[in-house]
Amino acid sequence: MLINFVRGFCMALADSVPGVSGGTIAFLLGFYDKFIGSLDALVSGNKQEKIKAIKFLIKIGIGWIFGFCMAILFITAVFESNIYEISSLFIGFIIFALPIIILEEKECLKNKFWGIIFVFAGAAVVVAISYFSGETLAEGINLAMGEFSVGTGIFLFFAGAIAISAMVLPGISGSTILMIFGLYIPITNAIKEFLHLNFVYVPALFIFGIGVIVGALSVVKMIKKALVKFRAQTVYLIIGLMVGSVYSIILGPKSLDVPKEAMSFDTFSIIFFIIGGIVIWGLQFMKMKLNKSDE
């Protein structure tokens, strides 16, 4: 139970701020296949598979909800005031995790060096999205009850579907997608108000939530099939998405409520970068020790 709570908590921290996705964290911590398989089992699995998936996802979900609420209420301010240290930490996560992933997937990647094409493709997608993240598609949206139109509701639905697809896929975070759509601040503010028992934003959050569910159900089956039928290509693509997310993290400070300069060598923290590596290798060690109990 504890390991899955920690997994969900870490995913939520990544999902709540622009940068890396929760899917990236799941892949780094070695439970991405099980996570995607469990989501897929909810839709197309038999009764026994659904029960097993529900038990696993509830454990992940408890940690995720706790982590997300913590992030929205408290941690976001810490991220903003210490963005360069946190960004250095995330880069440490990725750089130190890449050799772990390659070693764990060496059998499927063996003698398939042509897959480097997918690495470049994945990196290019994330870099392109990150580069254009400053150009928002919507500005000044009011999500209060009675203040947004039918068109805005439709926009919320599709934004939710696309954002959750990014959260599930390793690479760029759904929060970055919301930033591109101009919805990151309106949505996080709406959630914060809801947590403070202000229900004026419930209709907007409900529409957004439906989009999230539809998007998750749509993308999960595609990912599951890709991991089974084209695992090498998919792993190479995921590695590319992760490499590209480093660029997204470097630009992260520019997406804050009060924008800051993108990370540079002067603002990069080698200490937090190393801490990120220690955390990844520590979690890898913990995963190996607790893997038998995580059935």
VOBA-1610 file (N, C-alpha, C; in pm, whole numbers, padded with zeros to 5 digits, always signed):
BEGIN
Met+00083-00121+00000Met+00000+00000+00000Met+00087+00126+00000Leu+00193+00128+00084Leu+00277+00246+00098Leu+00345+00282-00033Ile+00402+00182-00101Ile+00474+00210-00225Ile+00382+00269-00330Asn+00257+00222-00339Asn+00164+00274-00437Asn+00114+00413-00399Phe+00102+00439-00269Phe+00067+00574-00223Phe+00176+00672-00265Val+00302+00634-00243Val+00416+00719-00281Val+00418+00740-00432Arg+00391+00634-00508Arg+00386+00646-00653Arg+00282+00748-00697Gly+00160+00735-00644Gly+00053+00828-00679Gly+00084+00970-00636Phe+00144+00985-00519Phe+00182+01116-00468Phe+00282+01184-00561Cys+00383+01108-00604Cys+00486+01163-00694Cys+00427+01199-00830Met+00334+01116-00879Met+00268+01148-01006Met+00191+01279-00996Ala+00122+01298-00883Ala+00042+01419-00865Ala+00128+01544-00863Leu+00243+01536-00796Leu+00332+01652-00791Leu+00377+01692-00931Ala+00405+01591-01014Ala+00445+01620-01152Ala+00328+01675-01232Asp+00209+01617-01216Asp+00093+01659-01294Asp+00045+01799-01260Ser+00070+01844-01137Ser+00011+01970-01090Ser+00084+02094-01138Val+00206+02078-01188Val+00283+02196-01234Val+00336+02171-01374Pro+00353+02277-01454Pro+00411+02260-01588Pro+00550+02200-01579Gly+00577+02102-01663Gly+00706+02033-01661Gly+00690+01891-01709Val+00732+01795-01627Val+00719+01655-01665Val+00580+01604-01628Ser+00537+01494-01693Ser+00404+01440-01668Ser+00406+01332-01562Gly+00286+01301-01511Gly+00274+01189-01418Gly+00313+01059-01485Gly+00286+01048-01615Gly+00327+00930-01690Gly+00478+00912-01689Thr+00551+01024-01695Thr+00697+01017-01687Thr+00740+00958-01553Ile+00677+01004-01444Ile+00710+00953-01311Ile+00679+00804-01302Ala+00564+00762-01358Ala+00528+00621-01356Ala+00631+00537-01430Phe+00681+00591-01541Phe+00782+00518-01619Phe+00915+00514-01544Leu+00950+00628-01481Leu+01074+00634-01404Leu+01073+00535-01288Leu+00958+00520-01224Leu+00948+00434-01106Leu+00915+00290-01141Gly+00905+00260-01270Gly+00895+00122-01314Gly+00758+00057-01306Phe+00649+00137-01297Phe+00517+00073-01291Phe+00425+00123-01402Tyr+00486+00179-01508Tyr+00405+00235-01616Tyr+00321+00128-01687Asp+00381+00012-01715Asp+00306-00096-01781Asp+00186-00139-01697Lys+00209-00155-01567Lys+00100-00198-01479Lys-00007-00090-01469Phe+00035+00035-01467Phe-00058+00148-01460Phe-00147+00151-01584Ile-00086+00144-01702Ile-00162+00146-01827Ile-00248+00020-01839Gly-00192-00095-01801Gly-00267-00220-01808Gly-00389-00218-01718Ser-00376-00157-01601Ser-00489-00148-01507Ser-00598-00057-01561Leu-00558+00056-01620Leu-00657+00146-01680Leu-00729+00077-01795Asp-00655+00002-01875Asp-00714-00070-01988Asp-00809-00179-01939Ala-00771-00246-01829Ala-00854-00354-01774Ala-00989-00303-01726Leu-00994-00177-01681Leu-01121-00120-01639Leu-01222-00114-01752Val-01172-00102-01875Val-01259-00089-01991Val-01288-00224-02055Ser-01183-00305-02075Ser-01199-00426-02156Ser-01164-00555-02083Gly-01128-00548-01955Gly-01089-00668-01882Gly-01207-00749-01834Asn-01181-00875-01794Asn-01287-00956-01734Asn-01308-00913-01589Lys-01402-00979-01520Lys-01437-00939-01384Lys-01317-00944-01290Gln-01240-01052-01297Gln-01123-01067-01209Gln-01018-00960-01238Glu-00994-00932-01367Glu-00896-00830-01405Glu-00941-00691-01360Lys-01071-00666-01370Lys-01123-00535-01327Lys-01108-00516-01177Ile-01135-00621-01100Ile-01121-00612-00955Ile-00976-00585-00916Lys-00883-00657-00979Lys-00741-00638-00951Lys-00696-00498-00991Ala-00746-00449-01106Ala-00710-00315-01153Ala-00764-00208-01059Ile-00888-00226-01013Ile-00949-00129-00923Ile-00870-00119-00792Lys-00830-00233-00737Lys-00753-00234-00613Lys-00621-00157-00629Phe-00553-00181-00742Phe-00426-00114-00767Phe-00446+00036-00788Leu-00547+00073-00870Leu-00568+00213-00903Leu-00619+00293-00784Ile-00694+00228-00694Ile-00739+00297-00573Ile-00619+00337-00488Lys-00522+00246-00476Lys-00402+00276-00397Lys-00324+00391-00460Ile-00309+00385-00593Ile-00241+00494-00664Ile-00322+00623-00650Gly-00455+00609-00665Gly-00543+00726-00663Gly-00543+00799-00530Ile-00536+00726-00420Ile-00533+00790-00288Ile-00410+00879-00276Gly-00296+00824-00316Gly-00172+00902-00313Gly-00178+01021-00407Trp-00240+01000-00527Trp-00249+01106-00626Trp-00337+01220-00575Ile-00453+01186-00520Ile-00545+01289-00469Ile-00479+01369-00357Phe-00415+01298-00264Phe-00348+01366-00153Phe-00238+01458-00205Gly-00157+01407-00298Gly-00048+01486-00354Gly-00098+01606-00433Phe-00207+01587-00509Phe-00260+01697-00590Phe-00318+01806-00502Cys-00392+01768-00398Cys-00448+01867-00307Cys-00337+01943-00236Met-00234+01872-00195Met-00119+01936-00131Met-00054+02036-00226Ala-00041+01994-00352Ala+00023+02080-00452Ala-00059+02206-00476Ile-00190+02189-00493Ile-00276+02303-00522Ile-00282+02400-00404Leu-00291+02347-00281Leu-00308+02431-00164Leu-00178+02490-00111Phe-00068+02413-00122Phe+00054+02456-00055Phe+00177+02458-00145Ile+00199+02348-00216Ile+00329+02328-00279Ile+00352+02418-00399Thr+00243+02460-00466Thr+00258+02547-00583Thr+00338+02672-00549Ala+00312+02729-00431Ala+00386+02849-00390Ala+00535+02819-00373Val+00565+02698-00321Val+00705+02658-00305Val+00771+02643-00441Phe+00698+02584-00536Phe+00751+02569-00671Phe+00786+02705-00730Glu+00696+02803-00711Glu+00717+02933-00773Glu+00837+03006-00711Ser+00852+02994-00580Ser+00961+03066-00514Ser+01095+02994-00527Asn+01091+02864-00560Asn+01214+02786-00574Asn+01216+02712-00707Ile+01166+02779-00811Ile+01146+02713-00940Ile+01275+02657-00998Tyr+01387+02725-00982Tyr+01510+02678-01043Tyr+01564+02554-00972Glu+01549+02550-00840Glu+01591+02431-00765Glu+01503+02311-00801Ile+01370+02335-00808Ile+01277+02227-00841Ile+01300+02179-00984Ser+01325+02272-01074Ser+01352+02235-01213Ser+01479+02152-01224Ser+01582+02190-01148Ser+01707+02113-01147Ser+01682+01972-01093Leu+01593+01963-00994Leu+01557+01833-00937Leu+01492+01744-01043Phe+01395+01802-01118Phe+01326+01726-01223Phe+01423+01680-01332Ile+01516+01768-01369Ile+01615+01729-01469Ile+01700+01614-01418Gly+01735+01618-01289Gly+01807+01507-01227Gly+01728+01378-01234Phe+01596+01387-01209Phe+01509+01269-01221Phe+01526+01204-01358Ile+01517+01287-01462Ile+01517+01235-01598Ile+01653+01180-01639Ile+01757+01259-01619Ile+01891+01219-01665Ile+01938+01092-01596Phe+01915+01081-01466Phe+01960+00962-01393Phe+01869+00841-01418Ala+01744+00867-01459Ala+01652+00757-01483Ala+01671+00693-01620Leu+01719+00769-01717Leu+01734+00716-01853Leu+01818+00589-01860Pro+01936+00583-01795Pro+02013+00457-01800Pro+01940+00341-01734Ile+01860+00370-01630Ile+01782+00263-01565Ile+01681+00206-01663Ile+01611+00294-01734Ile+01510+00250-01830Ile+01575+00169-01942Ile+01686+00217-01993Ile+01754+00147-02103Ile+01801+00009-02058Leu+01853-00001-01936Leu+01897-00131-01884Leu+01780-00226-01865Glu+01668-00174-01813Glu+01551-00259-01790Glu+01485-00304-01920Glu+01500-00224-02024Glu+01436-00257-02152Glu+01538-00306-02255Lys+01658-00345-02210Lys+01765-00380-02303Lys+01730-00497-02394Glu+01649-00590-02347Glu+01614-00705-02430Glu+01530-00665-02549Cys+01434-00574-02528Cys+01349-00534-02640Cys+01418-00432-02731Leu+01518-00362-02676Leu+01590-00262-02755Leu+01711-00320-02828Lys+01749-00441-02790Lys+01871-00503-02842Lys+01866-00515-02995Asn+01975-00467-03060Asn+01991-00475-03205Asn+01883-00401-03283Lys+01824-00301-03220Lys+01721-00222-03287Lys+01759-00073-03281Phe+01880-00045-03327Phe+01932+00090-03318Phe+01860+00187-03411Trp+01790+00130-03511Trp+01711+00215-03599Trp+01603+00291-03522Gly+01573+00243-03400Gly+01470+00307-03319Gly+01506+00447-03273Ile+01633+00486-03296Ile+01676+00621-03259Ile+01591+00726-03329Ile+01531+00687-03443Ile+01441+00778-03515Ile+01325+00819-03425Phe+01273+00723-03348Phe+01160+00751-03259Phe+01203+00838-03141Val+01329+00826-03100Val+01380+00914-02995Val+01375+01059-03042Phe+01426+01083-03163Phe+01425+01219-03217Phe+01281+01269-03238Ala+01193+01178-03281Ala+01053+01217-03304Ala+00987+01259-03173Gly+01006+01177-03069Gly+00946+01209-02939Gly+00999+01339-02883Ala+01131+01358-02891Ala+01192+01481-02840Ala+01141+01602-02918Ala+01128+01587-03049Ala+01084+01699-03134Ala+00941+01742-03098Val+00855+01646-03069Val+00716+01679-03034Val+00711+01763-02907Val+00784+01719-02804Val+00782+01791-02676Val+00845+01929-02689Val+00956+01936-02761Val+01024+02065-02780Val+00933+02162-02855Ala+00864+02112-02958Ala+00774+02198-03035Ala+00660+02250-02949Ile+00600+02161-02870Ile+00489+02202-02782Ile+00539+02304-02680Ser+00655+02277-02622Ser+00711+02367-02521Ser+00744+02503-02580Tyr+00798+02501-02701Tyr+00840+02626-02767Tyr+00722+02719-02788Phe+00607+02659-02824Phe+00490+02741-02853Phe+00399+02759-02732Ser+00444+02712-02614Ser+00358+02719-02495Ser+00331+02862-02450Gly+00414+02955-02495Gly+00389+03095-02460Gly+00273+03155-02536Glu+00236+03088-02647Glu+00125+03139-02728Glu-00003+03070-02685Thr-00076+03129-02592Thr-00196+03065-02540Thr-00312+03080-02638Leu-00402+02980-02635Leu-00516+02981-02726Leu-00637+03054-02667Ala-00631+03082-02538Ala-00744+03151-02474Ala-00691+03240-02363Glu-00752+03353-02343Glu-00708+03445-02240Glu-00830+03497-02164Gly-00815+03518-02035Gly-00918+03583-01956Gly-01047+03504-01943Ile-01041+03371-01940Ile-01161+03290-01927Ile-01211+03293-01783Asn-01341+03318-01768Asn-01405+03315-01637Asn-01486+03185-01627Leu-01448+03096-01536Leu-01513+02965-01525Leu-01622+02962-01419Ala-01657+03075-01365Ala-01763+03079-01264Ala-01897+03043-01326Met-01986+02987-01244Met-02118+02945-01290Met-02192+03061-01356Gly-02240+03038-01478Gly-02317+03139-01549Gly-02232+03242-01622Glu-02100+03231-01611Glu-02012+03331-01670Glu-01943+03282-01798Phe-01956+03151-01829Phe-01891+03101-01951Phe-01997+03046-02047Ser-01965+03052-02176Ser-02059+03016-02281Ser-02053+02868-02314Val-02143+02825-02403Val-02144+02686-02450Val-02013+02657-02523Gly-01966+02754-02600Gly-01840+02737-02671Gly-01724+02713-02576Thr-01722+02786-02466Thr-01617+02767-02366Thr-01628+02630-02301Gly-01752+02585-02281Gly-01774+02451-02225Gly-01717+02343-02316Ile-01741+02356-02445Ile-01686+02261-02543Ile-01534+02267-02541Phe-01481+02388-02534Phe-01336+02408-02527Phe-01279+02339-02403Leu-01347+02352-02289Leu-01304+02288-02165Leu-01300+02136-02180Phe-01402+02081-02245Phe-01411+01936-02265Phe-01290+01885-02343Phe-01262+01947-02457Phe-01151+01900-02540Phe-01016+01928-02475Ala-01004+02038-02403Ala-00880+02067-02332Ala-00853+01960-02226Gly-00959+01917-02156Gly-00944+01812-02056Gly-00900+01681-02118Ala-00960+01647-02234Ala-00924+01523-02302Ala-00779+01523-02348Ile-00733+01635-02402Ile-00596+01644-02451Ile-00497+01648-02335Ala-00533+01722-02229Ala-00443+01734-02114Ala-00420+01600-02045Ile-00526+01520-02028Ile-00508+01391-01962Ile-00427+01296-02050Ser-00439+01309-02181Ser-00356+01228-02270Ser-00209+01259-02249Ala-00177+01387-02228Ala-00038+01425-02201Ala+00006+01375-02064Met-00084+01377-01965Met-00049+01330-01831Met-00019+01181-01831Val-00095+01104-01910Val-00076+00959-01914Val+00052+00924-01990Leu+00080+00998-02098Leu+00202+00972-02175Leu+00325+01028-02105Pro+00435+00953-02099Pro+00559+01010-02047Pro+00604+01125-02137Gly+00651+01231-02077Gly+00697+01345-02154Gly+00645+01475-02096Ile+00582+01555-02178Ile+00533+01686-02134Ile+00408+01670-02048Ser+00391+01757-01950Ser+00280+01742-01856Ser+00151+01800-01911Gly+00038+01750-01856Gly-00091+01804-01892Gly-00104+01950-01850Ser-00033+01988-01742Ser-00036+02127-01698Ser+00024+02219-01803Thr+00127+02171-01873Thr+00185+02251-01981Thr+00085+02268-02095Ile+00011+02161-02126Ile-00093+02169-02229Ile-00198+02272-02189Leu-00240+02270-02062Leu-00337+02368-02014Leu-00281+02510-02023Met-00150+02522-02000Met-00085+02653-02012Met-00096+02704-02156Ile-00075+02613-02252Ile-00086+02650-02393Ile-00229+02695-02426Phe-00328+02626-02368Phe-00468+02659-02392Phe-00514+02783-02314Gly-00427+02835-02226Gly-00466+02949-02144Gly-00558+02911-02030Leu-00559+02783-01992Leu-00652+02733-01890Leu-00584+02692-01760Tyr-00451+02696-01755Tyr-00382+02647-01635Tyr-00422+02726-01511Ile-00415+02857-01518Ile-00450+02940-01403Ile-00599+02933-01371Pro-00690+02944-01473Pro-00833+02931-01442Pro-00870+02797-01379Ile-00813+02687-01429Ile-00847+02555-01376Ile-00791+02536-01235Thr-00664+02572-01214Thr-00606+02556-01080Thr-00676+02646-00978Asn-00713+02766-01019Asn-00788+02854-00928Asn-00926+02797-00896Ala-00991+02738-00998Ala-01122+02677-00977Ala-01113+02560-00879Ile-01010+02477-00896Ile-00991+02363-00805Ile-00961+02413-00664Lys-00878+02516-00654Lys-00843+02572-00523Lys-00969+02624-00453Glu-01055+02695-00528Glu-01178+02747-00470Glu-01271+02633-00427Phe-01276+02527-00508Phe-01360+02412-00473Phe-01311+02347-00343Leu-01180+02336-00328Leu-01124+02279-00205Leu-01152+02367-00084His-01178+02494-00110His-01217+02587-00003His-01370+02597+00008Leu-01440+02497-00052Leu-01586+02483-00043Leu-01662+02595-00113Asn-01602+02654-00215Asn-01670+02748-00302Asn-01713+02671-00427Phe-01844+02646-00442Phe-01893+02555-00545Phe-01937+02626-00674Val-01901+02752-00688Val-01943+02827-00805Val-01875+02776-00932Tyr-01765+02703-00918Tyr-01691+02653-01034Tyr-01722+02506-01066Val-01816+02447-00994Val-01845+02304-01013Val-01887+02269-01156Pro-01978+02345-01220Pro-02016+02309-01359Pro-01897+02304-01454Ala-01808+02403-01445Ala-01691+02406-01533Ala-01600+02288-01504Leu-01578+02258-01376Leu-01492+02145-01339Leu-01555+02013-01380Phe-01688+02004-01376Phe-01757+01882-01418Phe-01735+01858-01568Ile-01752+01962-01649Ile-01731+01949-01794Ile-01587+01910-01823Phe-01495+01978-01756Phe-01353+01947-01772Phe-01324+01802-01732Gly-01385+01757-01622Gly-01366+01621-01574Gly-01417+01516-01671Ile-01530+01543-01736Ile-01583+01450-01837Ile-01484+01438-01952Gly-01427+01550-01992Gly-01325+01548-02098Gly-01205+01465-02057Val-01165+01478-01931Val-01052+01400-01878Val-01080+01251-01887Ile-01200+01210-01848Ile-01237+01067-01850Ile-01238+01014-01993Val-01300+01089-02084Val-01307+01046-02225Val-01167+01036-02284Gly-01083+01135-02255Gly-00946+01134-02307Gly-00865+01017-02255Ala-00880+00990-02125Ala-00805+00879-02064Ala-00845+00746-02125Leu-00976+00723-02141Leu-01024+00597-02196Leu-00981+00581-02342Ser-00970+00691-02413Ser-00933+00685-02555Ser-00786+00653-02574Val-00699+00716-02496Val-00555+00704-02519Val-00495+00578-02457Val-00555+00529-02349Val-00496+00416-02276Val-00491+00290-02362Lys-00599+00259-02431Lys-00602+00138-02514Lys-00497+00146-02625Met-00479+00265-02682Met-00379+00284-02787Met-00238+00258-02732Ile-00210+00311-02613Ile-00078+00292-02552Ile-00055+00146-02518Lys-00158+00080-02465Lys-00147-00061-02428Lys-00112-00147-02549Lys-00179-00124-02660Lys-00152-00200-02782Lys-00011-00171-02834Ala+00030-00046-02826Ala+00163-00009-02873Ala+00272-00076-02792Leu+00253-00085-02659Leu+00352-00149-02572Leu+00361-00300-02598Val+00251-00359-02643Val+00250-00504-02669Val+00304-00534-02809Lys+00254-00462-02909Lys+00288-00495-03049Lys+00414-00425-03098Phe+00441-00306-03049Phe+00556-00228-03097Phe+00635-00175-02977Arg+00675-00265-02889Arg+00736-00221-02763Arg+00865-00143-02786Ala+00953-00192-02871Ala+01080-00124-02892Ala+01059+00019-02942Gln+00973+00034-03043Gln+00946+00167-03097Gln+00884+00257-02991Thr+00791+00199-02911Thr+00724+00277-02808Thr+00821+00320-02699Val+00910+00231-02657Val+01008+00265-02554Val+01102+00373-02605Tyr+01148+00360-02730Tyr+01233+00463-02789Tyr+01159+00598-02793Leu+01031+00594-02829Leu+00951+00717-02835Leu+00938+00780-02697Ile+00914+00695-02596Ile+00902+00744-02458Ile+01033+00807-02412Ile+01144+00743-02447Ile+01276+00801-02413Ile+01290+00939-02477Gly+01246+00950-02602Gly+01251+01079-02670Gly+01163+01183-02603Leu+01043+01142-02562Leu+00953+01234-02491Leu+01017+01283-02361Met+01085+01192-02293Met+01150+01229-02167Met+01267+01323-02190Val+01348+01293-02292Val+01460+01381-02325Val+01409+01520-02363Gly+01304+01524-02443Gly+01246+01652-02483Gly+01188+01730-02366Ser+01141+01658-02263Ser+01082+01726-02148Ser+01185+01806-02069Val+01315+01776-02088Val+01420+01857-02025Val+01410+02001-02076Tyr+01385+02015-02206Tyr+01368+02148-02264Tyr+01245+02217-02206Ser+01138+02137-02186Ser+01017+02192-02127Ser+01043+02243-01986Ile+01122+02168-01910Ile+01155+02209-01773Ile+01239+02336-01773Ile+01333+02345-01866Ile+01419+02464-01876Ile+01335+02589-01900Leu+01228+02576-01980Leu+01141+02690-02009Leu+01035+02710-01901Gly+01023+02614-01808Gly+00918+02617-01707Gly+00901+02749-01633Pro+01010+02813-01587Pro+00995+02940-01513Pro+00919+03048-01590Lys+00919+03042-01722Lys+00850+03143-01802Lys+00699+03127-01795Ser+00650+03010-01745Ser+00507+02982-01742Ser+00444+03012-01606Leu+00519+03067-01513Leu+00464+03097-01381Leu+00367+03215-01388Asp+00288+03234-01279Asp+00197+03348-01272Asp+00276+03478-01293Val+00390+03486-01227Val+00484+03597-01249Val+00604+03537-01322Pro+00608+03549-01455Pro+00712+03480-01533Pro+00854+03517-01491Lys+00942+03417-01494Lys+01083+03438-01468Lys+01161+03394-01591Glu+01288+03425-01593Glu+01372+03386-01704Glu+01386+03235-01710Ala+01399+03181-01830Ala+01422+03037-01845Ala+01551+02998-01772Met+01558+02873-01731Met+01676+02827-01658Met+01801+02843-01744Ser+01910+02883-01679Ser+02039+02897-01744Ser+02144+02825-01660Phe+02267+02826-01706Phe+02374+02764-01627Phe+02391+02835-01493Asp+02361+02964-01490Asp+02375+03040-01365Asp+02268+03002-01263Thr+02146+02971-01310Thr+02037+02939-01217Thr+02022+02789-01196Phe+02091+02707-01274Phe+02088+02561-01256Phe+02154+02525-01123Ser+02088+02436-01047Ser+02141+02394-00916Ser+02196+02253-00926Ile+02327+02239-00923Ile+02389+02107-00931Ile+02355+02022-00808Ile+02334+02089-00693Ile+02300+02015-00570Ile+02165+01946-00585Phe+02065+02020-00632Phe+01932+01960-00649Phe+01931+01860-00763Phe+02013+01882-00864Phe+02028+01785-00973Phe+02077+01651-00918Ile+02177+01656-00832Ile+02231+01534-00771Ile+02129+01471-00677Ile+02056+01556-00603Ile+01951+01503-00516Ile+01847+01427-00598Gly+01815+01482-00717Gly+01721+01413-00806Gly+01772+01275-00843Gly+01901+01264-00872Gly+01960+01134-00904Gly+01956+01039-00786Ile+01984+01091-00666Ile+01980+01008-00546Ile+01839+00955-00521Val+01739+01044-00542Val+01600+01002-00523Val+01563+00891-00621Ile+01601+00907-00749Ile+01568+00806-00850Ile+01632+00672-00817Trp+01761+00673-00784Trp+01828+00548-00751Trp+01776+00490-00620Gly+01735+00578-00528Gly+01675+00530-00403Gly+01541+00463-00428Leu+01459+00524-00515Leu+01330+00466-00550Leu+01348+00336-00627Gln+01452+00328-00708Gln+01482+00205-00780Gln+01517+00093-00683Phe+01595+00127-00582Phe+01632+00030-00479Phe+01508-00014-00401Met+01421+00085-00366Met+01299+00054-00293Met+01206-00032-00377Lys+01200-00004-00507Lys+01115-00084-00597Lys+01159-00229-00599Met+01289-00250-00605Met+01341-00387-00608Met+01311-00461-00478Lys+01318-00389-00364Lys+01294-00452-00234Lys+01147-00482-00212Leu+01060-00393-00259Leu+00918-00407-00230Leu+00838-00469-00345Asn+00905-00505-00451Asn+00837-00555-00570Asn+00754-00680-00540Lys+00803-00766-00452Lys+00733-00891-00421Lys+00601-00865-00349Ser+00597-00757-00270Ser+00476-00728-00196Ser+00375-00648-00277Asp+00417-00601-00395Asp+00332-00519-00479Asp+00265-00605-00586Glu+00179-00693-00542Glu+00109-00783-00635Glu-00035-00736-00652
//
